[in-house]
Amino acid sequence: MALRDELFALRDATAQSYAHAEALKSQWSEIEKAQASYYQVSDPFTYLRIMLISRRNSDHLSCTFD
């Protein structure tokens, strides 16, 4: 009986943590949807431009200065 109040407090804290985690989980799916729509490329020229910039940056980073 001495631990009863402490156990109830821990159970309540666990329930609150679980509810908070569930809320964050639902927000995460909304963030993933927004991110997918942001990175969606609508025309091929935009995609080509992204690829060229990426390649140029990659080439720049791979240069060695001896």
PDB file of N, H, CA, C and O in Angstrom:
ATOM      1  N   MET A   1       0.809  -1.208   0.000  1.00  0.00           N
ATOM      2  CA  MET A   1       0.000   0.000   0.000  1.00  0.00           C
ATOM      3  C   MET A   1       0.848   1.266   0.000  1.00  0.00           C
ATOM      4  O   MET A   1       0.425   2.317  -0.482  1.00  0.00           O
ATOM      5  N   ALA A   2       2.044   1.145   0.546  1.00  0.00           N
ATOM      6  H   ALA A   2       2.388   0.291   0.937  1.00  0.00           H
ATOM      7  CA  ALA A   2       2.903   2.324   0.631  1.00  0.00           C
ATOM      8  C   ALA A   2       3.322   2.790  -0.759  1.00  0.00           C
ATOM      9  O   ALA A   2       3.530   3.982  -0.982  1.00  0.00           O
ATOM     10  N   LEU A   3       3.443   1.861  -1.681  1.00  0.00           N
ATOM     11  H   LEU A   3       3.274   0.892  -1.500  1.00  0.00           H
ATOM     12  CA  LEU A   3       3.875   2.202  -3.037  1.00  0.00           C
ATOM     13  C   LEU A   3       2.708   2.511  -3.974  1.00  0.00           C
ATOM     14  O   LEU A   3       2.918   2.870  -5.132  1.00  0.00           O
ATOM     15  N   ARG A   4       1.504   2.374  -3.482  1.00  0.00           N
ATOM     16  H   ARG A   4       1.333   2.082  -2.540  1.00  0.00           H
ATOM     17  CA  ARG A   4       0.320   2.534  -4.323  1.00  0.00           C
ATOM     18  C   ARG A   4       0.262   3.915  -4.988  1.00  0.00           C
ATOM     19  O   ARG A   4       0.061   4.008  -6.199  1.00  0.00           O
ATOM     20  N   ASP A   5       0.435   4.968  -4.220  1.00  0.00           N
ATOM     21  H   ASP A   5       0.598   4.892  -3.236  1.00  0.00           H
ATOM     22  CA  ASP A   5       0.365   6.324  -4.787  1.00  0.00           C
ATOM     23  C   ASP A   5       1.461   6.546  -5.819  1.00  0.00           C
ATOM     24  O   ASP A   5       1.230   7.158  -6.862  1.00  0.00           O
ATOM     25  N   GLU A   6       2.648   6.049  -5.523  1.00  0.00           N
ATOM     26  H   GLU A   6       2.837   5.552  -4.676  1.00  0.00           H
ATOM     27  CA  GLU A   6       3.756   6.188  -6.465  1.00  0.00           C
ATOM     28  C   GLU A   6       3.484   5.420  -7.756  1.00  0.00           C
ATOM     29  O   GLU A   6       3.789   5.907  -8.845  1.00  0.00           O
ATOM     30  N   LEU A   7       2.919   4.238  -7.641  1.00  0.00           N
ATOM     31  H   LEU A   7       2.671   3.842  -6.756  1.00  0.00           H
ATOM     32  CA  LEU A   7       2.598   3.437  -8.827  1.00  0.00           C
ATOM     33  C   LEU A   7       1.520   4.103  -9.674  1.00  0.00           C
ATOM     34  O   LEU A   7       1.596   4.097 -10.902  1.00  0.00           O
ATOM     35  N   PHE A   8       0.500   4.688  -9.004  1.00  0.00           N
ATOM     36  H   PHE A   8       0.438   4.693  -8.006  1.00  0.00           H
ATOM     37  CA  PHE A   8      -0.531   5.406  -9.744  1.00  0.00           C
ATOM     38  C   PHE A   8       0.057   6.622 -10.464  1.00  0.00           C
ATOM     39  O   PHE A   8      -0.321   6.916 -11.598  1.00  0.00           O
ATOM     40  N   ALA A   9       0.963   7.314  -9.819  1.00  0.00           N
ATOM     41  H   ALA A   9       1.270   7.075  -8.898  1.00  0.00           H
ATOM     42  CA  ALA A   9       1.606   8.476 -10.435  1.00  0.00           C
ATOM     43  C   ALA A   9       2.430   8.042 -11.650  1.00  0.00           C
ATOM     44  O   ALA A   9       2.405   8.704 -12.688  1.00  0.00           O
ATOM     45  N   LEU A  10       3.150   6.943 -11.522  1.00  0.00           N
ATOM     46  H   LEU A  10       3.170   6.405 -10.679  1.00  0.00           H
ATOM     47  CA  LEU A  10       3.923   6.438 -12.658  1.00  0.00           C
ATOM     48  C   LEU A  10       3.014   5.999 -13.799  1.00  0.00           C
ATOM     49  O   LEU A  10       3.331   6.218 -14.969  1.00  0.00           O
ATOM     50  N   ARG A  11       1.894   5.385 -13.463  1.00  0.00           N
ATOM     51  H   ARG A  11       1.636   5.207 -12.514  1.00  0.00           H
ATOM     52  CA  ARG A  11       0.960   4.959 -14.511  1.00  0.00           C
ATOM     53  C   ARG A  11       0.382   6.165 -15.246  1.00  0.00           C
ATOM     54  O   ARG A  11       0.249   6.151 -16.469  1.00  0.00           O
ATOM     55  N   ASP A  12       0.040   7.211 -14.489  1.00  0.00           N
ATOM     56  H   ASP A  12       0.149   7.223 -13.495  1.00  0.00           H
ATOM     57  CA  ASP A  12      -0.467   8.433 -15.121  1.00  0.00           C
ATOM     58  C   ASP A  12       0.594   9.085 -16.011  1.00  0.00           C
ATOM     59  O   ASP A  12       0.289   9.551 -17.109  1.00  0.00           O
ATOM     60  N   ALA A  13       1.833   9.114 -15.534  1.00  0.00           N
ATOM     61  H   ALA A  13       2.080   8.735 -14.642  1.00  0.00           H
ATOM     62  CA  ALA A  13       2.918   9.693 -16.327  1.00  0.00           C
ATOM     63  C   ALA A  13       3.144   8.884 -17.602  1.00  0.00           C
ATOM     64  O   ALA A  13       3.402   9.447 -18.665  1.00  0.00           O
ATOM     65  N   THR A  14       3.046   7.574 -17.490  1.00  0.00           N
ATOM     66  H   THR A  14       2.836   7.116 -16.626  1.00  0.00           H
ATOM     67  CA  THR A  14       3.204   6.717 -18.661  1.00  0.00           C
ATOM     68  C   THR A  14       2.081   6.957 -19.664  1.00  0.00           C
ATOM     69  O   THR A  14       2.327   7.027 -20.868  1.00  0.00           O
ATOM     70  N   ALA A  15       0.865   7.082 -19.179  1.00  0.00           N
ATOM     71  H   ALA A  15       0.665   7.025 -18.201  1.00  0.00           H
ATOM     72  CA  ALA A  15      -0.274   7.343 -20.055  1.00  0.00           C
ATOM     73  C   ALA A  15      -0.122   8.689 -20.765  1.00  0.00           C
ATOM     74  O   ALA A  15      -0.427   8.799 -21.952  1.00  0.00           O
ATOM     75  N   GLN A  16       0.345   9.702 -20.052  1.00  0.00           N
ATOM     76  H   GLN A  16       0.593   9.612 -19.088  1.00  0.00           H
ATOM     77  CA  GLN A  16       0.551  11.015 -20.659  1.00  0.00           C
ATOM     78  C   GLN A  16       1.663  10.964 -21.709  1.00  0.00           C
ATOM     79  O   GLN A  16       1.551  11.574 -22.773  1.00  0.00           O
ATOM     80  N   SER A  17       2.722  10.240 -21.403  1.00  0.00           N
ATOM     81  H   SER A  17       2.812   9.745 -20.539  1.00  0.00           H
ATOM     82  CA  SER A  17       3.819  10.107 -22.364  1.00  0.00           C
ATOM     83  C   SER A  17       3.358   9.391 -23.620  1.00  0.00           C
ATOM     84  O   SER A  17       3.731   9.770 -24.730  1.00  0.00           O
ATOM     85  N   TYR A  18       2.551   8.361 -23.446  1.00  0.00           N
ATOM     86  H   TYR A  18       2.248   8.053 -22.545  1.00  0.00           H
ATOM     87  CA  TYR A  18       2.032   7.611 -24.595  1.00  0.00           C
ATOM     88  C   TYR A  18       1.134   8.501 -25.450  1.00  0.00           C
ATOM     89  O   TYR A  18       1.234   8.485 -26.677  1.00  0.00           O
ATOM     90  N   ALA A  19       0.270   9.267 -24.819  1.00  0.00           N
ATOM     91  H   ALA A  19       0.189   9.280 -23.823  1.00  0.00           H
ATOM     92  CA  ALA A  19      -0.610  10.173 -25.561  1.00  0.00           C
ATOM     93  C   ALA A  19       0.205  11.212 -26.326  1.00  0.00           C
ATOM     94  O   ALA A  19      -0.112  11.542 -27.469  1.00  0.00           O
ATOM     95  N   HIS A  20       1.250  11.720 -25.693  1.00  0.00           N
ATOM     96  H   HIS A  20       1.507  11.451 -24.764  1.00  0.00           H
ATOM     97  CA  HIS A  20       2.121  12.691 -26.358  1.00  0.00           C
ATOM     98  C   HIS A  20       2.825  12.055 -27.561  1.00  0.00           C
ATOM     99  O   HIS A  20       2.942  12.677 -28.617  1.00  0.00           O
ATOM    100  N   ALA A  21       3.290  10.820 -27.396  1.00  0.00           N
ATOM    101  H   ALA A  21       3.195  10.315 -26.539  1.00  0.00           H
ATOM    102  CA  ALA A  21       3.956  10.117 -28.496  1.00  0.00           C
ATOM    103  C   ALA A  21       2.988   9.871 -29.643  1.00  0.00           C
ATOM    104  O   ALA A  21       3.380   9.993 -30.803  1.00  0.00           O
ATOM    105  N   GLU A  22       1.758   9.534 -29.360  1.00  0.00           N
ATOM    106  H   GLU A  22       1.440   9.435 -28.417  1.00  0.00           H
ATOM    107  CA  GLU A  22       0.753   9.328 -30.401  1.00  0.00           C
ATOM    108  C   GLU A  22       0.465  10.624 -31.153  1.00  0.00           C
ATOM    109  O   GLU A  22       0.287  10.608 -32.370  1.00  0.00           O
ATOM    110  N   ALA A  23       0.418  11.737 -30.439  1.00  0.00           N
ATOM    111  H   ALA A  23       0.563  11.750 -29.450  1.00  0.00           H
ATOM    112  CA  ALA A  23       0.202  13.032 -31.093  1.00  0.00           C
ATOM    113  C   ALA A  23       1.364  13.365 -32.020  1.00  0.00           C
ATOM    114  O   ALA A  23       1.157  13.845 -33.135  1.00  0.00           O
ATOM    115  N   LEU A  24       2.587  13.110 -31.559  1.00  0.00           N
ATOM    116  H   LEU A  24       2.755  12.721 -30.653  1.00  0.00           H
ATOM    117  CA  LEU A  24       3.759  13.358 -32.401  1.00  0.00           C
ATOM    118  C   LEU A  24       3.763  12.433 -33.616  1.00  0.00           C
ATOM    119  O   LEU A  24       4.178  12.832 -34.704  1.00  0.00           O
ATOM    120  N   LYS A  25       3.305  11.212 -33.429  1.00  0.00           N
ATOM    121  H   LYS A  25       2.967  10.888 -32.545  1.00  0.00           H
ATOM    122  CA  LYS A  25       3.239  10.252 -34.533  1.00  0.00           C
ATOM    123  C   LYS A  25       2.283  10.743 -35.615  1.00  0.00           C
ATOM    124  O   LYS A  25       2.585  10.617 -36.802  1.00  0.00           O
ATOM    125  N   SER A  26       1.143  11.297 -35.230  1.00  0.00           N
ATOM    126  H   SER A  26       0.898  11.399 -34.266  1.00  0.00           H
ATOM    127  CA  SER A  26       0.209  11.819 -36.224  1.00  0.00           C
ATOM    128  C   SER A  26       0.764  13.061 -36.907  1.00  0.00           C
ATOM    129  O   SER A  26       0.526  13.269 -38.097  1.00  0.00           O
ATOM    130  N   GLN A  27       1.499  13.888 -36.173  1.00  0.00           N
ATOM    131  H   GLN A  27       1.692  13.719 -35.206  1.00  0.00           H
ATOM    132  CA  GLN A  27       2.130  15.059 -36.788  1.00  0.00           C
ATOM    133  C   GLN A  27       3.205  14.633 -37.780  1.00  0.00           C
ATOM    134  O   GLN A  27       3.394  15.285 -38.807  1.00  0.00           O
ATOM    135  N   TRP A  28       3.909  13.548 -37.482  1.00  0.00           N
ATOM    136  H   TRP A  28       3.755  13.019 -36.648  1.00  0.00           H
ATOM    137  CA  TRP A  28       4.980  13.081 -38.350  1.00  0.00           C
ATOM    138  C   TRP A  28       4.431  12.696 -39.720  1.00  0.00           C
ATOM    139  O   TRP A  28       5.056  12.999 -40.737  1.00  0.00           O
ATOM    140  N   SER A  29       3.275  12.034 -39.767  1.00  0.00           N
ATOM    141  H   SER A  29       2.768  11.788 -38.941  1.00  0.00           H
ATOM    142  CA  SER A  29       2.707  11.659 -41.061  1.00  0.00           C
ATOM    143  C   SER A  29       2.335  12.897 -41.869  1.00  0.00           C
ATOM    144  O   SER A  29       2.489  12.907 -43.090  1.00  0.00           O
ATOM    145  N   GLU A  30       1.851  13.934 -41.203  1.00  0.00           N
ATOM    146  H   GLU A  30       1.726  13.925 -40.211  1.00  0.00           H
ATOM    147  CA  GLU A  30       1.543  15.184 -41.906  1.00  0.00           C
ATOM    148  C   GLU A  30       2.815  15.836 -42.430  1.00  0.00           C
ATOM    149  O   GLU A  30       2.817  16.385 -43.532  1.00  0.00           O
ATOM    150  N   ILE A  31       3.889  15.785 -41.662  1.00  0.00           N
ATOM    151  H   ILE A  31       3.888  15.339 -40.767  1.00  0.00           H
ATOM    152  CA  ILE A  31       5.170  16.349 -42.094  1.00  0.00           C
ATOM    153  C   ILE A  31       5.705  15.585 -43.305  1.00  0.00           C
ATOM    154  O   ILE A  31       6.212  16.193 -44.247  1.00  0.00           O
ATOM    155  N   GLU A  32       5.594  14.261 -43.283  1.00  0.00           N
ATOM    156  H   GLU A  32       5.182  13.767 -42.517  1.00  0.00           H
ATOM    157  CA  GLU A  32       6.060  13.461 -44.416  1.00  0.00           C
ATOM    158  C   GLU A  32       5.276  13.792 -45.684  1.00  0.00           C
ATOM    159  O   GLU A  32       5.858  13.868 -46.766  1.00  0.00           O
ATOM    160  N   LYS A  33       3.966  13.989 -45.562  1.00  0.00           N
ATOM    161  H   LYS A  33       3.494  13.928 -44.683  1.00  0.00           H
ATOM    162  CA  LYS A  33       3.150  14.355 -46.722  1.00  0.00           C
ATOM    163  C   LYS A  33       3.576  15.718 -47.274  1.00  0.00           C
ATOM    164  O   LYS A  33       3.709  15.889 -48.486  1.00  0.00           O
ATOM    165  N   ALA A  34       3.787  16.671 -46.391  1.00  0.00           N
ATOM    166  H   ALA A  34       3.679  16.532 -45.406  1.00  0.00           H
ATOM    167  CA  ALA A  34       4.208  18.005 -46.821  1.00  0.00           C
ATOM    168  C   ALA A  34       5.579  17.954 -47.474  1.00  0.00           C
ATOM    169  O   ALA A  34       5.822  18.629 -48.475  1.00  0.00           O
ATOM    170  N   GLN A  35       6.473  17.157 -46.911  1.00  0.00           N
ATOM    171  H   GLN A  35       6.276  16.609 -46.098  1.00  0.00           H
ATOM    172  CA  GLN A  35       7.815  17.039 -47.467  1.00  0.00           C
ATOM    173  C   GLN A  35       7.773  16.383 -48.849  1.00  0.00           C
ATOM    174  O   GLN A  35       8.493  16.801 -49.756  1.00  0.00           O
ATOM    175  N   ALA A  36       6.943  15.370 -49.009  1.00  0.00           N
ATOM    176  H   ALA A  36       6.359  15.030 -48.273  1.00  0.00           H
ATOM    177  CA  ALA A  36       6.832  14.698 -50.304  1.00  0.00           C
ATOM    178  C   ALA A  36       6.300  15.655 -51.362  1.00  0.00           C
ATOM    179  O   ALA A  36       6.786  15.657 -52.493  1.00  0.00           O
ATOM    180  N   SER A  37       5.315  16.463 -51.014  1.00  0.00           N
ATOM    181  H   SER A  37       4.920  16.462 -50.096  1.00  0.00           H
ATOM    182  CA  SER A  37       4.781  17.407 -51.993  1.00  0.00           C
ATOM    183  C   SER A  37       5.793  18.509 -52.302  1.00  0.00           C
ATOM    184  O   SER A  37       5.825  19.026 -53.419  1.00  0.00           O
ATOM    185  N   TYR A  38       6.614  18.868 -51.323  1.00  0.00           N
ATOM    186  H   TYR A  38       6.588  18.448 -50.416  1.00  0.00           H
ATOM    187  CA  TYR A  38       7.630  19.894 -51.545  1.00  0.00           C
ATOM    188  C   TYR A  38       8.707  19.409 -52.515  1.00  0.00           C
ATOM    189  O   TYR A  38       9.144  20.151 -53.396  1.00  0.00           O
ATOM    190  N   TYR A  39       9.125  18.162 -52.342  1.00  0.00           N
ATOM    191  H   TYR A  39       8.770  17.560 -51.627  1.00  0.00           H
ATOM    192  CA  TYR A  39      10.195  17.643 -53.177  1.00  0.00           C
ATOM    193  C   TYR A  39       9.706  17.049 -54.493  1.00  0.00           C
ATOM    194  O   TYR A  39      10.513  16.607 -55.311  1.00  0.00           O
ATOM    195  N   GLN A  40       8.408  17.035 -54.703  1.00  0.00           N
ATOM    196  H   GLN A  40       7.752  17.394 -54.039  1.00  0.00           H
ATOM    197  CA  GLN A  40       7.877  16.500 -55.950  1.00  0.00           C
ATOM    198  C   GLN A  40       8.243  17.448 -57.096  1.00  0.00           C
ATOM    199  O   GLN A  40       8.020  18.656 -57.021  1.00  0.00           O
ATOM    200  N   VAL A  41       8.800  16.878 -58.135  1.00  0.00           N
ATOM    201  H   VAL A  41       8.981  15.896 -58.196  1.00  0.00           H
ATOM    202  CA  VAL A  41       9.223  17.679 -59.283  1.00  0.00           C
ATOM    203  C   VAL A  41       8.105  17.638 -60.312  1.00  0.00           C
ATOM    204  O   VAL A  41       7.644  16.563 -60.696  1.00  0.00           O
ATOM    205  N   SER A  42       7.670  18.816 -60.758  1.00  0.00           N
ATOM    206  H   SER A  42       8.044  19.689 -60.446  1.00  0.00           H
ATOM    207  CA  SER A  42       6.518  18.861 -61.646  1.00  0.00           C
ATOM    208  C   SER A  42       6.899  18.811 -63.122  1.00  0.00           C
ATOM    209  O   SER A  42       6.119  18.307 -63.931  1.00  0.00           O
ATOM    210  N   ASP A  43       8.051  19.307 -63.492  1.00  0.00           N
ATOM    211  H   ASP A  43       8.684  19.716 -62.836  1.00  0.00           H
ATOM    212  CA  ASP A  43       8.414  19.253 -64.904  1.00  0.00           C
ATOM    213  C   ASP A  43       9.825  18.696 -65.071  1.00  0.00           C
ATOM    214  O   ASP A  43      10.646  18.809 -64.161  1.00  0.00           O
ATOM    215  N   PRO A  44      10.113  18.096 -66.223  1.00  0.00           N
ATOM    216  CA  PRO A  44      11.414  17.460 -66.433  1.00  0.00           C
ATOM    217  C   PRO A  44      12.582  18.446 -66.408  1.00  0.00           C
ATOM    218  O   PRO A  44      13.687  18.069 -66.017  1.00  0.00           O
ATOM    219  N   PHE A  45      12.366  19.687 -66.811  1.00  0.00           N
ATOM    220  H   PHE A  45      11.468  19.993 -67.128  1.00  0.00           H
ATOM    221  CA  PHE A  45      13.447  20.661 -66.833  1.00  0.00           C
ATOM    222  C   PHE A  45      13.911  21.012 -65.418  1.00  0.00           C
ATOM    223  O   PHE A  45      15.101  21.217 -65.181  1.00  0.00           O
ATOM    224  N   THR A  46      12.975  21.078 -64.496  1.00  0.00           N
ATOM    225  H   THR A  46      12.008  20.911 -64.689  1.00  0.00           H
ATOM    226  CA  THR A  46      13.342  21.313 -63.106  1.00  0.00           C
ATOM    227  C   THR A  46      14.170  20.150 -62.591  1.00  0.00           C
ATOM    228  O   THR A  46      15.177  20.350 -61.911  1.00  0.00           O
ATOM    229  N   TYR A  47      13.748  18.941 -62.915  1.00  0.00           N
ATOM    230  H   TYR A  47      12.931  18.779 -63.468  1.00  0.00           H
ATOM    231  CA  TYR A  47      14.489  17.754 -62.498  1.00  0.00           C
ATOM    232  C   TYR A  47      15.897  17.771 -63.092  1.00  0.00           C
ATOM    233  O   TYR A  47      16.865  17.477 -62.392  1.00  0.00           O
ATOM    234  N   LEU A  48      16.019  18.113 -64.374  1.00  0.00           N
ATOM    235  H   LEU A  48      15.233  18.352 -64.943  1.00  0.00           H
ATOM    236  CA  LEU A  48      17.326  18.175 -65.029  1.00  0.00           C
ATOM    237  C   LEU A  48      18.213  19.224 -64.367  1.00  0.00           C
ATOM    238  O   LEU A  48      19.401  18.986 -64.148  1.00  0.00           O
ATOM    239  N   ARG A  49      17.647  20.368 -64.052  1.00  0.00           N
ATOM    240  H   ARG A  49      16.682  20.561 -64.230  1.00  0.00           H
ATOM    241  CA  ARG A  49      18.407  21.432 -63.407  1.00  0.00           C
ATOM    242  C   ARG A  49      18.910  20.980 -62.033  1.00  0.00           C
ATOM    243  O   ARG A  49      20.055  21.247 -61.669  1.00  0.00           O
ATOM    244  N   ILE A  50      18.054  20.297 -61.277  1.00  0.00           N
ATOM    245  H   ILE A  50      17.124  20.080 -61.572  1.00  0.00           H
ATOM    246  CA  ILE A  50      18.455  19.782 -59.965  1.00  0.00           C
ATOM    247  C   ILE A  50      19.596  18.789 -60.117  1.00  0.00           C
ATOM    248  O   ILE A  50      20.555  18.820 -59.346  1.00  0.00           O
ATOM    249  N   MET A  51      19.499  17.912 -61.102  1.00  0.00           N
ATOM    250  H   MET A  51      18.720  17.886 -61.728  1.00  0.00           H
ATOM    251  CA  MET A  51      20.530  16.906 -61.311  1.00  0.00           C
ATOM    252  C   MET A  51      21.853  17.560 -61.720  1.00  0.00           C
ATOM    253  O   MET A  51      22.914  17.144 -61.254  1.00  0.00           O
ATOM    254  N   LEU A  52      21.803  18.565 -62.574  1.00  0.00           N
ATOM    255  H   LEU A  52      20.941  18.903 -62.952  1.00  0.00           H
ATOM    256  CA  LEU A  52      23.026  19.238 -63.010  1.00  0.00           C
ATOM    257  C   LEU A  52      23.696  19.979 -61.852  1.00  0.00           C
ATOM    258  O   LEU A  52      24.919  19.950 -61.711  1.00  0.00           O
ATOM    259  N   ILE A  53      22.893  20.635 -61.036  1.00  0.00           N
ATOM    260  H   ILE A  53      21.900  20.659 -61.151  1.00  0.00           H
ATOM    261  CA  ILE A  53      23.451  21.333 -59.875  1.00  0.00           C
ATOM    262  C   ILE A  53      24.063  20.329 -58.916  1.00  0.00           C
ATOM    263  O   ILE A  53      25.146  20.554 -58.376  1.00  0.00           O
ATOM    264  N   SER A  54      23.373  19.231 -58.707  1.00  0.00           N
ATOM    265  H   SER A  54      22.492  19.048 -59.145  1.00  0.00           H
ATOM    266  CA  SER A  54      23.885  18.198 -57.818  1.00  0.00           C
ATOM    267  C   SER A  54      25.204  17.634 -58.335  1.00  0.00           C
ATOM    268  O   SER A  54      26.136  17.411 -57.561  1.00  0.00           O
ATOM    269  N   ARG A  55      25.279  17.406 -59.634  1.00  0.00           N
ATOM    270  H   ARG A  55      24.522  17.587 -60.262  1.00  0.00           H
ATOM    271  CA  ARG A  55      26.508  16.867 -60.222  1.00  0.00           C
ATOM    272  C   ARG A  55      27.649  17.871 -60.108  1.00  0.00           C
ATOM    273  O   ARG A  55      28.780  17.501 -59.795  1.00  0.00           O
ATOM    274  N   ARG A  56      27.345  19.147 -60.363  1.00  0.00           N
ATOM    275  H   ARG A  56      26.426  19.447 -60.616  1.00  0.00           H
ATOM    276  CA  ARG A  56      28.369  20.181 -60.268  1.00  0.00           C
ATOM    277  C   ARG A  56      28.893  20.279 -58.836  1.00  0.00           C
ATOM    278  O   ARG A  56      30.100  20.391 -58.619  1.00  0.00           O
ATOM    279  N   ASN A  57      27.986  20.235 -57.865  1.00  0.00           N
ATOM    280  H   ASN A  57      27.006  20.144 -58.041  1.00  0.00           H
ATOM    281  CA  ASN A  57      28.411  20.291 -56.463  1.00  0.00           C
ATOM    282  C   ASN A  57      29.216  19.058 -56.096  1.00  0.00           C
ATOM    283  O   ASN A  57      30.186  19.148 -55.343  1.00  0.00           O
ATOM    284  N   SER A  58      28.825  17.920 -56.617  1.00  0.00           N
ATOM    285  H   SER A  58      28.037  17.847 -57.229  1.00  0.00           H
ATOM    286  CA  SER A  58      29.552  16.686 -56.342  1.00  0.00           C
ATOM    287  C   SER A  58      30.953  16.739 -56.935  1.00  0.00           C
ATOM    288  O   SER A  58      31.920  16.333 -56.291  1.00  0.00           O
ATOM    289  N   ASP A  59      31.061  17.238 -58.161  1.00  0.00           N
ATOM    290  H   ASP A  59      30.276  17.567 -58.685  1.00  0.00           H
ATOM    291  CA  ASP A  59      32.375  17.367 -58.796  1.00  0.00           C
ATOM    292  C   ASP A  59      33.262  18.326 -58.011  1.00  0.00           C
ATOM    293  O   ASP A  59      34.454  18.078 -57.831  1.00  0.00           O
ATOM    294  N   HIS A  60      32.677  19.406 -57.554  1.00  0.00           N
ATOM    295  H   HIS A  60      31.709  19.607 -57.700  1.00  0.00           H
ATOM    296  CA  HIS A  60      33.425  20.397 -56.787  1.00  0.00           C
ATOM    297  C   HIS A  60      33.954  19.799 -55.477  1.00  0.00           C
ATOM    298  O   HIS A  60      35.093  20.048 -55.082  1.00  0.00           O
ATOM    299  N   LEU A  61      33.110  19.010 -54.818  1.00  0.00           N
ATOM    300  H   LEU A  61      32.185  18.807 -55.139  1.00  0.00           H
ATOM    301  CA  LEU A  61      33.510  18.421 -53.539  1.00  0.00           C
ATOM    302  C   LEU A  61      34.530  17.319 -53.700  1.00  0.00           C
ATOM    303  O   LEU A  61      35.269  17.014 -52.764  1.00  0.00           O
ATOM    304  N   SER A  62      34.580  16.708 -54.890  1.00  0.00           N
ATOM    305  H   SER A  62      33.980  16.955 -55.650  1.00  0.00           H
ATOM    306  CA  SER A  62      35.511  15.594 -55.071  1.00  0.00           C
ATOM    307  C   SER A  62      36.890  16.066 -55.537  1.00  0.00           C
ATOM    308  O   SER A  62      37.800  15.251 -55.687  1.00  0.00           O
ATOM    309  N   CYS A  63      37.051  17.348 -55.764  1.00  0.00           N
ATOM    310  H   CYS A  63      36.311  18.010 -55.642  1.00  0.00           H
ATOM    311  CA  CYS A  63      38.362  17.858 -56.188  1.00  0.00           C
ATOM    312  C   CYS A  63      39.348  17.756 -55.030  1.00  0.00           C
ATOM    313  O   CYS A  63      39.018  18.009 -53.872  1.00  0.00           O
ATOM    314  N   THR A  64      40.563  17.376 -55.388  1.00  0.00           N
ATOM    315  H   THR A  64      40.830  17.170 -56.330  1.00  0.00           H
ATOM    316  CA  THR A  64      41.606  17.342 -54.366  1.00  0.00           C
ATOM    317  C   THR A  64      42.646  18.393 -54.729  1.00  0.00           C
ATOM    318  O   THR A  64      42.951  18.613 -55.901  1.00  0.00           O
ATOM    319  N   PHE A  65      43.163  19.012 -53.732  1.00  0.00           N
ATOM    320  H   PHE A  65      42.915  18.833 -52.780  1.00  0.00           H
ATOM    321  CA  PHE A  65      44.156  20.053 -53.931  1.00  0.00           C
ATOM    322  C   PHE A  65      45.480  19.534 -53.393  1.00  0.00           C
ATOM    323  O   PHE A  65      45.735  19.590 -52.190  1.00  0.00           O
ATOM    324  N   ASP A  66      46.309  19.036 -54.277  1.00  0.00           N
ATOM    325  H   ASP A  66      46.102  18.991 -55.254  1.00  0.00           H
ATOM    326  CA  ASP A  66      47.608  18.500 -53.869  1.00  0.00           C
ATOM    327  C   ASP A  66      48.714  19.513 -54.050  1.00  0.00           C
ATOM    328  O   ASP A  66      49.873  19.222 -53.754  1.00  0.00           O
TER     329      ASP A  66
END
